Amino acid sequence: MEKKVTIRDVAAYTGVSRTTVSNIVNGINKTSEETKEKVLKAIKELNYQPDFTAISLSKKK
């Protein structure tokens, strides 16, 4: 069974914080265009898929 890629993995791969990756995934524009492109490229390369169970738990919905 293959390990699921997490925000931590994307952050480590790109050299940015987990918060930065989270902001980009959630559409919060607090980063430079260069960083955003780097993270989005990594997300595609690593085949990152958000964990909807974790999202719903964190938002208590």
C-alpha positions in Angstrom: 0.0 0.0 0.0 1.4 3.4 -1.0 1.8 6.1 1.6 -0.6 9.0 1.1 1.1 12.3 0.3 0.4 15.0 3.0 0.8 18.7 3.3 4.0 18.0 5.3 5.4 16.1 2.3 4.7 18.9 -0.1 6.1 21.5 2.3 9.3 19.5 2.8 9.6 18.9 -1.0 9.3 22.6 -1.7 11.1 24.0 1.3 8.2 26.1 2.5 6.0 25.9 5.7 2.9 23.7 6.0 1.0 26.9 6.6 2.1 28.2 3.2 1.0 25.0 1.4 -2.3 25.1 3.3 -2.9 28.7 2.3 -2.2 27.9 -1.3 -4.5 24.8 -1.3 -7.3 26.8 0.3 -6.9 29.8 -2.1 -5.6 32.3 0.5 -3.3 34.7 -1.4 -0.5 35.4 1.1 2.4 34.2 -0.9 4.4 35.3 -4.0 3.4 34.1 -7.4 6.7 32.3 -7.6 6.1 30.3 -4.4 2.5 29.5 -5.4 3.7 28.1 -8.7 6.4 26.0 -7.0 3.9 24.6 -4.6 1.3 23.9 -7.2 3.9 22.1 -9.3 5.0 20.0 -6.4 1.3 19.1 -5.6 1.0 17.8 -9.2 4.3 16.0 -9.2 3.7 14.3 -5.8 0.0 13.6 -6.7 -1.2 15.3 -3.4 -4.9 14.9 -2.7 -6.5 16.7 0.2 -7.8 14.5 3.1 -11.5 15.4 3.2 -12.0 13.6 6.5 -9.3 15.8 8.2 -10.8 18.9 6.6 -14.2 18.2 7.9 -12.9 17.4 11.4 -10.9 20.6 11.5 -13.9 22.6 10.5 -16.2 20.6 12.7 -18.7 20.0 9.9 
